[in-house]
Amino acid sequence: MSQPKVSIIVPTYNVEPYLRECLDSIYRQTLKDIEIICVNDGSTDGSLAIINEYAARDERIVVLDGPNGGYGKGMNRGLDRATGEYVGIVEPDDFVALTMYEDLYAIAAEHDLDFVKADFYRFTRAENGDMKLIYNHLDKTDAWYNRVFDPSHEPESLRFIMNTWSGIYRRSFLEEHGIRHHETPGASFQDNGFWMQTFVYAKRAMIVDKPYYRNRRDNPNSSVKDIGKVYCMNAEYDYIEDILRKDSDLWERFKYMFWVKRYGNYTFTMSRIDPSVYPEYCERFREDFTRARDLGELDESVFSEKQWRDLQTILSNPSAFGRQYRRRRKAKELYRSSVDAARRFAGRTLR
């Protein structure tokens, strides 16, 4: 059998309600020369049975079954098994357009790319099956699309929306730089380190302004909604920082944007953890960024005015920032609930 053009990794853990839609969108791809690597990470529902059912009907599907070891370990098992020229990732509660891998492979091959990524949709589904789609642009400036660029010398490219699944990566590039996921047991957000490594090491990349990937936002078991994992993001950015600091030139190029990215993900963490742990979390926030300030690694010019203002509050009075963030979060929640109520009322009126 010839080398597949793309290996698609599906890291699977307890996603039975969504898995068939995901696998249907992959095995029906217009690009037929693919392999589909389903990594079952100790699922306790019917996920493994579904994977085996699909594998029985399609020889391109490879099943890797094992005990639960966490997202990073599962993804690394898939990467180690992949044989394709390029590698893609599909989360098992998401799905993709049928032409995604044919189109992206053609772009990557034509331009000899280390990776190519595309815009995407986030979606939710109502009880009646209706989908609500929200278009997400990787680049908010529209300045980077459809041209080859060198991410390893473009720190500004770290401002793109962070995801690992809306594109494909040259496997030899991943192997050359040893790019893998962090394997902290039980942790979440282990895709951040993988994403960061692809950008700081890649020489030829492209982003395209067409959405292929559909990213679900109504799975109650998503790690994004797990309010119990308080310090996962902190551990992930400690891991990323260790990688970058090993190469002094790399660190000098990316250190300012690294701290912006870290700041954004710490504040994201505050949007999902329980407010009762804000005092403790904000103190850890302050400790990390005080270290950055004292090392001269914070550059006001790369932060927005609001980010920089909030950061000064964190550095001087983390308790006050925690109280401010709690009020902002409550206001947002009240606004969302009022909008949802208005939509429900409008729906009843129309009926």
N, C-alpha and C positions, 0 to 999 in steps of 0.2 A: 504494500500500500504506500502511495506517495505521501510526502509530508503535507499535512493539512495547511491550508492558508491561514486559518485562524483556529486557535483553541479557545473555547468559551468555558469559563469556570463558573459553576453555580454553587456557592457555599450554602448548605441547606441545614436548617435547624428549626423544626416544629412550625412549618409553614403550609400545612396540608390544605387550608382553604384557598390558597393562592397559587399553588405550585403548578397545577395543570395549565393555567393561563400562561404562566412563565415559560414552561417547557414547550408548549405549542408554538409560542412566538419564536423560539430558538430553532427547533428542529424543522420548522417550515421556512427557514431563511432561504432567500433566493440564491445566496452563495451556498452551494452544496458541499464544497470541499472544506468541511469544518469537522472538529471533534468537540464533543460536549462533555465536560468533566464535572460530574455531580458529586460533590463532597458532602456526604451525610455525617454531620457532627453530633452523633448520638441522639438523634431525634427520638422522642417518645410518643409521637403521634403517628399518623399514617404516611409521613413523608417518604420514608425509605421504600414502602410498598409502591408508591406512585413512581418513584425513580426507577425501580426495578421493572415496573410495567412498561415504561417508555423504553428502557434499555433493551427489553425483549423484542421490541418492534423496530429498533433502529440501532444498527451496529456501530454507528458513530458515537453513541453514548457510552461513556466509561463511568462506572460507579465506584467511588472510593468510600467505603463504610468504616466507621471507627467510633470509639467512645468520644464523649464530649470533651473537647480540648480548647474551645474558644475560637472566635472568628479568625484571629491571626494565624493560629496553627492550621486551621482548616484551609485557609487560603494558600498558605505555603505548601501544603500537601498537593493542592491542585496545581500550583506553579511548578513544583518539582516534577509532576507527572506530565505536564503539557509538552507536546511535540510540535505544535504549529509554528509557522513563521512569525505570526503575531498572536497576541493573547488578549482576550476580552473578558469582562466580568459582568455577570448579570445577577443581581440580588434576587432571591427566589420568590419574593412577593412583588416584584416588578415585572414588566414585560417590554419588548422592543418591537420597533417597526420591522416588517419582514425584509426590507432592503438594507437594513443597517450595516451588516457586515460586508455585503457586496460593495456598497458604496464606500465605506471607510477603507476597506482593503485596497480598492482601486486608487484612492487618493494617496494612501501610504506608499503603495508600490510605485506610483508615478513620480512621487517626490522624494523617495528614499528616506522616509521619516522614521525617527525613533518612536514617536507616537503621534496620533491624530485624535482629537476629541471634538465632540459636537454639542450643540445646544440640546436642551431636553425639556420635557414637561414633568411637573409634579401633578399628581392627581389624587382625587378622592372619589368614592362612589357612594351614591345615595342608596337607600334600601330598595328602590325600584330599579337599580342598575345604572341610572344616569351618571355619567362621569363629569366631574368638574376639572378642567385642565388649566394649569397656569404655566405659561411659557417662561422658561428661565434662560437668559443669555449668559453664557460663560463670561463674556467681556461686556461690562457696562458702558464702555466707551465706543465700541464698534471700530476701534482702531487696529485690532489685531487679526481680524477674520481673514481667512482664505489666502494667507501668505505664509511662507516658510520663515520661521524665526528660530533663534538659538536661546532656549530657556536658560541654559547654564550661564549666560551672560546678560540676562534680562530679569533682574529681581522684581520689576514691576509686574511680570506675568504671574507672580504669586497672588495678585489681587483677583485672579479668575475664581469663579465659584469652585469650591473644592468638592470633587467627587472622583472616584476611580473607575466608574462604570460606564461613562458616556463615550468611551473611545476604545482604541486598541493600542497595544504596545509591542514593539519589536522584541521578540523573546531573547534574541542574542544580546540586545541592549540591556535587558533586565539581568541576564546572566553575567555580562561583563562587569557590571557594577554591584552585583550581589544584592539587587533590590528585592526585598521581601517585606512581609508584615511583621510587626511587633507581636510577640507571643505571650504577653502577660496573661496568665490564667484568669478567666472570668472578666476580663476588661472589655471595654467597648471603644469605638472610634479608632481602631487600629489601622484603618485605612488612611489616616492622616499622614503617618510616616511614609507609607508607600507613595502617596500622592506627592509629598514634598521631595522625596528622592528622585522621582521621575523628572521633576522640573529642574532640580539643581544639577542633574547629570546629563540630561538630553541635549544634543547638539542641533538636531533638526526636528522641528515639531510644527504642527498646524492646528488651528481650531476653525471649525466651519459653522456657519450660521444657519444650520438646519437641524431640527429636533428629531431624533430617532428614539431616544430612550424615554420610557414612562416610569417615573419614580413614585411609588405609592406613599401616601401620607395618611392613610386611615388604618394601618395595622397597629392595634393597641400594644403589641409585643415588640415593636420596633425599639432598638436601642436609643433612638432619639427621645423616646417617651419614657425611658427608664429613669425615674427620679431618684433611685437608690444609689446609683453609681456616681458618687460625688467627685472623686479624684482621678477618674480614668483619663480625662483630658490632660490633667497635669502630668501624669505618668507618661502619656504619649509624647508630650512636648519635651520632657526630660530626655526621652529616647531620641527624638529628632535632634535636639541640641547636641547630644553626645556625638551623633553621626557627623553633623556639620563642623563641629569644633576640631575634629580629627584632621581636617584639611584647612590650614590657616587661610589660604587664598579664597577657598569657598566660603568660609565663615565671614571674611571681610566683605565679600560681595553681597552676601545675603543676610547679614546679621540684623540690619535695620528692618527689613521686611519680615524677617522671622519673628521679631518681637511684635510687629503689627498683627501678624497672623495669630500669634499666641494670645495676644490681647483679645482679638475677636472671638476666639474659641473659649476663652475663660468667661467672657460675658455671655456667650451662648450657653455655657454650662449653667450660669446663674438663671437663665430663662427656663431651665428644666428641672433643677434640683429643688428640694423643699426649702422654702424661705427660712425655716427654723435653723438651718445650718449656715446661713449667710454670715454671721459673725466669724465663725471658724474659717469659712471659705475665703472671705475677704482678707483675713489676716494672711493666709497662704498666698493669695493674689499679691498683697503688698510685699511680702518677702521676696517673691520671684522678681518682681519689677524693681524693687529697691536694688537688688543685685545688678540688674541690667543698667539701671541709672548710674550706679557707682562705678561700673565698668565702662561708662561712656557709650553704651550701645543703644540708647534711645534717641531717635531723631524726630524732633517735633514736626518736621516738614512732611514726613510720610504718614502721619496720623491726620485724621480729620480734626477740625476744631473741637467738636464735641468729644471725640475720643480722647484728645489730649487734655481737655478740661476735666473729664471724668478720671483720667489716669492720675492727674495731680491730686484729686480728692482721695483716690485709693492710696496713694503714697503718703499722704499727710494724715488722713482720717478714714481708715477702712470701715469703721463702724458707721460713719455718716454715709459713705457710699452704699453700704448694705441697706440702710434705711431708705435712701433715695431710690435704689433699684427696686425695693419691695413696693414702693408707691407707684413707680412706673409700671411694674408688672401688673399690679392690681388694676390700674387704669386701663391697660390694654385688654385685660380679661373682661372688664366691665363693658368696654366698647365692643369687643367681639360678641359677647352674649347679647347685647342690645341689637347688633346687626343681625345675628342669627334669629332673634325673636321677630324682628321686622320682616325677615325673609319668610319665616313660617307663617306669619300673619298674612303677608301678600299672597302666599300660595293658597291659603284657605279662602281668601277673598276671590282669587281667580277661579277656584273651583265652584 
